[in-house]
Structures are given as C-alpha cells and as structure tokens.
C-alpha cells in the first residue's frame, strides 16, 4: 500500500449550511489579501488556511476512478502554498472583489501541463471552460456536492462568492470563506448558498462530503513566484 507521509490531500466539498450573502455595496465589504490590499479580479492569489497546522494551500489530485487529477484538494503539507487561483467578474469594468459578489468563475491561474501528465489539454474543449476551471458536481461517491475541475457532465449551476468569517475577538487574523450559490431565479434577490469546507476520511488520506462539516476559514496571498509550484498533483489511490 503506497503512502504519502508529507502530503495528505483533503478534498474540497460543499456543506449544507444555508448562508445569505450580505449587500456588496459598502466600502468595508471589500475582500483584502494578506498584504492589506483589496482583492482584484484577474489577479493570481494563493488560498491559505487562516489557522495553520492542518494543511497548506489548494491543489489538484485524482479521486475515485479519475484517470486525470480533477479534484480540488488541500495539501496536507502546511509549508505548501499550492496553486494560485484567479477569479473572473460577471460584470465588465469591476476591478475589486467585494463580499457577496457572485463570480463568473474561479480557476487555477497558473496550471502547467506537467500537472496533468498523459491527460488531454481539456476534457471538454471550450474557451469558456478552461481545464483549470472549478465546477460543482453532484452524484459522486463523495456524496453531496464536490468541487471538481472541468471534465464532469453532471455539473450544478451557480456561482462562487466570498464572505467574511465572523470575527474572533481573540485573533487579529481576518478570515474569509468560499461559498457556492445555487442558480437563482432572476427576480430572487437573496441567494441560497452553501459553505465550501474540507473533511478527511477515516484514513486521513481523502475527504468526502459531509453535510455537517464547517467551512474552512481562508486568507488570500498574492502569487509572486513560480518556484512555489511543486509537488501539487497528488493521487488519492493506494
């Protein structure tokens, strides 16, 4: 049985926690990175846990019967920054990201072909669906809704967004959570959203969807160097 002693992939999942997005109009609703700068659309950021010690950044891995890495996971190595993400806006001319804004898409902003050796450039070729785009998929062994890359047909319609995690008076850290908002009717102003969280399985190797799992509090760090892109493709098979 093959073991990876340093990296322990944790699959991202959607948790059944209903969240109502705040109005994204006030100035203090901006999302900030670890440098204290406003988060921008089209810029690469690492997504790192606020509380360190249980894992590092986000990357990709094979899960279940996948022959190519299509599952968004968290590295078990807290020293790994993972792969940076890039967020696209649904509205032209919008530069900064605020809480509650629904994104056009999230994708890995830096995604070398070496991360998918022997895999096709894109399982579903489309200029709207690059191979590194995040999608939400249902009906998988993980149970519930899972965060995957392009390649699955049973995708769920909706948008990702960012919401600030409730302040903790004992901590100076500012944390955010990713949520996924189900596709609403056009006239509906309040969107039903679900937290994005993580959970390990009994062996500590993979994570399966658990409706009771809490969201993970994250922070966004500017991507500055390609030197960080190493050891990001993990295999969940044994």
C-alpha positions, 0 to 999 in steps of 0.5 A, spaced: 500 500 500 503 506 497 503 512 502 504 519 502 507 521 509 508 529 507 502 530 503 495 528 505 490 531 500 483 533 503 478 534 498 474 540 497 466 539 498 460 543 499 456 543 506 449 544 507 449 550 511 444 555 508 448 562 508 445 569 505 450 573 502 450 580 505 449 587 500 456 588 496 455 595 496 459 598 502 466 600 502 468 595 508 465 589 504 471 589 500 475 582 500 483 584 502 489 579 501 494 578 506 498 584 504 492 589 506 490 590 499 483 589 496 482 583 492 482 584 484 479 580 479 484 577 474 489 577 479 493 570 481 492 569 489 494 563 493 488 560 498 491 559 505 488 556 511 487 562 516 489 557 522 495 553 520 497 546 522 492 542 518 494 543 511 497 548 506 494 551 500 489 548 494 491 543 489 489 538 484 489 530 485 485 524 482 479 521 486 475 515 485 476 512 478 479 519 475 484 517 470 486 525 470 487 529 477 480 533 477 479 534 484 480 540 488 484 538 494 488 541 500 495 539 501 496 536 507 503 539 507 502 546 511 509 549 508 505 548 501 502 554 498 499 550 492 496 553 486 494 560 485 487 561 483 484 567 479 477 569 479 473 572 473 467 578 474 460 577 471 460 584 470 465 588 465 469 594 468 469 591 476 476 591 478 475 589 486 472 583 489 467 585 494 463 580 499 457 577 496 459 578 489 457 572 485 463 570 480 463 568 473 468 563 475 474 561 479 480 557 476 487 555 477 491 561 474 497 558 473 496 550 471 502 547 467 501 541 463 506 537 467 500 537 472 496 533 468 501 528 465 498 523 459 491 527 460 488 531 454 489 539 454 481 539 456 476 534 457 471 538 454 474 543 449 471 550 450 474 557 451 469 558 456 471 552 460 478 552 461 481 545 464 483 549 470 476 551 471 472 549 478 465 546 477 460 543 482 458 536 481 453 532 484 452 524 484 459 522 486 461 517 491 463 523 495 456 524 496 453 531 496 456 536 492 464 536 490 468 541 487 471 538 481 475 541 475 472 541 468 471 534 465 464 532 469 457 532 465 453 532 471 455 539 473 450 544 478 449 551 476 451 557 480 456 561 482 462 562 487 462 568 492 466 570 498 464 572 505 467 574 511 468 569 517 465 572 523 470 575 527 474 572 533 475 577 538 481 573 540 485 573 533 487 579 529 487 574 523 481 576 518 478 570 515 474 569 509 470 563 506 468 560 499 461 559 498 457 556 492 450 559 490 445 555 487 442 558 480 437 563 482 431 565 479 432 572 476 427 576 480 430 572 487 434 577 490 437 573 496 441 567 494 441 560 497 448 558 498 452 553 501 459 553 505 465 550 501 469 546 507 474 540 507 473 533 511 478 527 511 476 520 511 477 515 516 484 514 513 486 521 513 488 520 506 481 523 502 475 527 504 468 526 502 462 530 503 459 531 509 453 535 510 455 537 517 462 539 516 464 547 517 467 551 512 474 552 512 476 559 514 481 562 508 486 568 507 488 570 500 496 571 498 498 574 492 502 569 487 509 572 486 513 566 484 513 560 480 518 556 484 512 555 489 509 550 484 511 543 486 509 537 488 501 539 487 498 533 483 497 528 488 493 521 487 488 519 492 489 511 490 493 506 494 
